[in-house]
């Protein structure tokens, strides 16, 4: 933000979208399949073989993406920018994405093995490496947008080498499982289609903005999307990465439905409060680093987009029945149906309402996907969710959005005073809920203790 103009940031974002679309296809969905298959094997060696099979498939997909990226980089650049200027950048981004999804599989393996400290360490190392790489090539080398693409590439290659050295014995002690590969590819096929549907909803908006508005508007909107995506990094992804292995491992237990229901309540409440607090911080972040005046426009869009992304993450909880029953074909149909709805909404809303049209189409589509998948999943695997919590989040979100819009861009004293008041209210509510949960847990443990004594 401090080095790029708003239009340069828009160009950078469109290139990253290409790599995201490529990764969504060529990771073959097998990392998601690994989460489902890993605990089907009770023996440690079989679990190693399962992970090794995933790595082989990812290596094939990553290699294929790099080869096709080299061949079609010029075509992609012309398709998006009407020239071949950014073909090199597109190719670099696709290579980075290939190493990125392979590295993510290693991180997933740490999580599945219940090694949280290694998972956390390498996750932070990966992010830190990307930041250092971008900082070096953009600031010190002055390479602009290309530098912002080379930095993560160098970082991900180094991380891959570290992972390889860390697991080198696995490559000599494991074997490829053909039957498991078929299962992973079959499961992954529907995951890929669902991922493409999901990407179409959020990322395709920027192509429509580029078509109907301008590259400068793409920069404003994409910054809002990036800042809104912080909720995914800080909350949604870690939350789901903890939830998935636990619920998959316990899926045959009697209490798993209660676990899913309580997880839903925790997710929506924490997600709402973090969306509010992170959007507060993101606003000050834009004021601090957005040297170009055009960036300030993105502030008003951050909270509704962040809430949309947070709602979308809830899909992983409410559609868990589809994973249990391996019925991902239904999930794919829902994604593609609503990705088509999203495209239609963009075509009508963006020319009429500009960036707000894109945000409205994203929110409506994500909300409908989450509700639809929850209904479909509940037909297969019945789970009761709290309507009171749901309505609390809906009403609170609407009130916050309209109140917050009155303070955006206001004097810093009024702005910060308002934020402090909201922060204190959230702390008060969380403390009240924590005491209630603590009381329930205490009574539960006391009753268990009494039964044990009897």
C-alpha positions, 0 to 999 in steps of 0.5 A: 500500500505504501509503494503501489498506487491503487491501480498497481494494487489492482493489477497485483490482485488480479494476478493473485486471483489467477494463481488462486484459481490455478491452485484451486484446480491443481491441488486436486482437492486431495489435501481436503481428502487427507483430512477425511481419510487419515483417521480411517487408518488406525496404524501409524504406518498406514497413516504415513502412507496415506500422507505420502500418497497425498504428497505424490498427487500434489507433486503431480498437480503442482508440476502440471500447473507450472508447465501449463502456466509457462505455456499459457502465461501470455494468453492469461495476461492478454485475457485480463490486461489486453497485453502480455506485459504481466505474463512473467508475473502470472507465471511466477504467481502460479509457481508460488501457488504450486509450492504453496499448496504442497507446503500446506499439506505438510502443515496439515500433516502436523495438525493431523499428528497432533503436533500443534507447536510445529504447526504453529511454528511453520505457519508463522515461518511461512507468513514471515518468509512471505513478508520478508521476501516481499519487503526485500524485492519491493523496497530494497530492489524496487521491483514493484509488482513483480517484486511482490510476486517474486518474494513469496516465490522465494519464500515458499521454495525455501519453506518447501526445502525445509519441509523436505529435509524435516520429513526426508525419512518419510519418503523412504519409509512410505509407499504409494497407496493406489486405492487411497489415491482413487479415494482421495481423487474422487473426494477431491474432485467434488472439493475442487468443483466446490472450491471453484464455485467459492472462488467464483463468488469472491474473486470473480467480482474483481473481474466484473469490476475491472470490466464495468468500472476501472482498474482503480476500483479493482484496487480499492475493492481488492484491498477491502477483500484482502483486509477482510480476509484477515478474519480467515487467517486469524480465526476461520482457518485455525478454528476449522483446522482444529475442528475438522480433525477432532470431529472426524476422529469422534464422528462415531461417538454419541456426543459428536452432535452436541460438539457440532452444535456448540462449535456452531455457537462458538464460531458465530459469536467469536466470528462476529466480535472478531469481525468488529474488532479487526475491522476497527484495526483495519481502518487505522491500518489504512490511515497509517499505510495508505499513502495514496488517498484512493485507498481510504475508500476501501474502509467502509467496505471492510466489515460487510466483506469480513462478515461475508467471509466469516459466514462462508467459513461457517460452511465447514461446520454446518455441512459436516454431515456431507463429509461424514457421508461422503456426499460432496456431490450435493455440495458441489451442486449448491456451489455451482448453482449459487456461483451462477446466481452471483454472476447474474447479481454482479452483472446487474448490481455492479453497473448500477451500484458500483462496488456496493453491488459487488459487496451485496452480491457476495454477502447474499450469495455466501449467506444463501450457500451457508443456509442451503448447505446446512439444510442439505447436510441436516437431511443426512445428519441431523444437528440442532443449532441455536436460533437465539444465537443466530438472531443475536448475530444478525441483529447485532451485525445490522446495528453495528454496520449502520452505527459504524458507518456514521463514524468512518472517516470522522475525527480521530478522537470521536472515532477512537472513543466510539471504538473504545466503547464498543470494545468494552461492551464486547469485553463485558458480554464475553466475560458474562458468557465465560462465567456462564460457561464456567458455571455450567462446566463446574456443575457438570463436573460436580455431577460427574464426581458425585456419580463416580463417588456413588 
